[in-house]
Structures are given as structure tokens and as C-alpha cells.
């Protein structure tokens, strides 16, 4: 637990670690600065749902992605809560069937990131959904789901999706998201 007196020291350490140059690589500094700005947005929110909204919208802006979502769900559950989605900006805290989000289910079950550069090659997107359940979008080209694990317990996932006409997700985008989600999970504790 940080005392109020330790706040300045914590901010100084964060700045030194995230913003300080690493060698001569300018891309690393830009990456760190974007991460720091994103975490500032998340940390200034008072409520957990608002932190997750800030995370989703900050990731979309930082990574230039049209579809970033946050789902809260248990690994064995059939349904979950869609807390925030950039492609549905007015939607807040809606019930969803997890069959529409197979990558999120896989990430929550394994506790590891599920990154599919090409969804056509994945068995996760080949299954036929039950009658009456909405299938995953057919225009996806790549996707990634990063488990949200405050206190080491999986409570949901952050999902990145790229559709036809967009660039596929890159490993760098997924790594950036993993760092942001891990830091947000610590803030949620």
C-alpha cells in the first residue's frame, strides 16, 4: 500500500522507467510514452468500469484500431458482460454470449494471450454456433484476446480485432496491449 507521501516517488519511478530513453531506439521511447499516457488515463478514473472504458478507448487510439473490446467473464461461463467496445461506443455493460468471442474464451481458459494473425487458419472460428446464438463476425482477419487477471484470477479479457480492409494485428500491438492490460489489472486490485 502506498502512502500519500510516496506518490511523488512512485510517479518519478514510473517516468524514469517508461519515459526514459532506452539506448538510441526512438521507437522504444514512443512506445513507452504511449503506454505511460494510456496508463495515466486509466489511473485517473475512480471506478473500475470507467478504468476499463479508458483502457479500451486508449488502446484503440494508441494502436489505431477500430475494434477493441473488454469482456468480463469466467473461464467456464457461457455468457459474460461486454463492458466497453470501440465499435459500439454507446454500449455499456451488456450481456453477451461468449460463442461470439471464441478467442476470449480461449484466453480466459488458458490464462494466456490468444493471438491469431489469420483467423481462417484457426479451429476456434470454424465451429458452427448453436441455433439462436450469434456467430463471430465473418469479416475478421486477425484477432487477439489478452486475459484480464487482477490478483492472479482471470475475470475477463481485452479483445483486439482487425477486419477486412484493415491491417492484420502485429505482434508489437499485442505486446503493447499485454503490458497495458497487466498494468490495468494491477490498478484494479
N, C-alpha and C positions, 0 to 999 in steps of 0.2 A: 504494500500500500504506500503510495506516495503522499507525503505531507505537502501542504501548500508551499512550504519553503523550498521544496525540492523541484518545483515546477520549472524554474528558470534553468536549473541544471539539466533537467530532462530535455527541454527544448534545445539547449545548446548541444547536447549529445546527439539528438536527432538531426539537427542541422549539420553537425560535423560528419555524421555517418551517411546521410542521404544526399546532402548537397555538395559536400567537399569533393573536389576533383579526384578522380582515380586515374592516375597516370596521365596520358595525353589523349585519351579517348573521349572525344566530345560527345559521342552518342551516349556513353555511360552517364555523363553528367545530366544530359537532357532527360534520360530515363529516370534517374534519381530525383530530379526536380519535379517531374510529372507525378511520381509516386508520392513525394512529400506533399505536393499541392492536393492530391486526391485524399491523402490521409488527414490533412487539415480540414477538408470539407466534411469528412466522416466524423472526426473527433469533435467538431463544434456542435453537432446535433445532440439534443438531450435524450431523445427516445430511441429505442432500438430500431423500430420500424423506420424512423427518419434516417438513422445511420445507414440502414440497408438501401434506402432510396438514394441517399447521397452516393453510396458506393456504386450502385448500378449506373446512375446518370454520369458520375465522374469517370467510370470505366469507359462508357460509350464515347464520351468526349475525348478522353486521353488516347484511346485506341482507334478512334474514328470508325466505330462500329454502329450499325443500325439496330442490332438486336442483342441486348444484354438483359438478362432476367435474374431474379432471385426467388428461389422456391424454398419454403420451409417444409420439411417432411422427414419422416422416419424411414430408415432403410427398408423395412418390411411393409410399410403402409401402401395402400392402393391409391390414396389421394393425398393432396397436400395443399398448401396455401401459396399462391403467387403473390408475393409481397410487392414487387416492383418489376416493371418491364418497360424498356425504352420504346418498343414498337407499339405498346398500349399505354401511353403516358398517363391517362386519367384513371387507369385501373389501380386499385389499392386493395390488397388483402382479399383476394378472390379464391374460391375453391377451384381446384383443378384435378383432373385425372392424370396420374403420372404416366399413363401409357403414351401420352403426347410428348413426354420428356424422357425417353429411354436412357439418354446419356446422364441425366441427373440421377436416375435410379441406380445406374451402374457406379457412378461416383460415390453415392451415399453407401451403397452396399460394400464397396471395396475400401472406402476411406481414402482413395487416391484419385488424382485427376484423370478424367476420361477425355482424351483428346483424339478426335477423328478428323484427320486432314481431308479425307474423302469419305463421305457417309455412304456412298454407293458400295464401298468395299466392306462395310461393317454389317455383321449379322444383327446388331441392335435395331437397325432400321429396315430389316427385311421381314420382320414378323407382321402378321395381319392382326389388327386390333379387334377386340370383342365387338359385337354389334352394339351400336349406340354410343361407342366411345370414339372420340375424335382422334384420328391418327396424327402422327407428327407431320409437319408440312412437307410436301413433296419437292419444294424448290430449294431445299438445303444443299449446300455443297460441302461445308465443313462445320464442325461444332466442337465445343469443349465444355465440360462441366467440372467445376472445382468445388470440392466439398467444403462446407462451412462447419468448422469444428471448434466452437468455443469450449474451453476446458476439456479438450480431447474427445468430446462427444459429438457425433455427427447429427446436426439439426436441419440440414438442408444443403443447397448448392447454388452457386452462381453459374449461369449458363451463358456462353457466348455462341452465337450462331451467325454464319455467313450464308447468304442466299445467292442464287444465280444472279449474275451481273455485278457481284461484289468479289473482292479478292478473298481467297481462302485464308483462314486463320493461320498465323505463323507461330512457330514455337516461342518466339520473343513475346508475342502478345499473350500467349498462355502463361509464360513465366511471370510477366508483369502482373497478370491477374492473380496468379498464385500468391505472390508477395502481398498484394493489396488485400486479398481475402484473408490470408493468415493474420495480417495486422488488424484487420477489422474484427476478426474472431477474438483477438486479444482485447480489443476495446469493448466487445460485448460481454466479456466475463465479469 
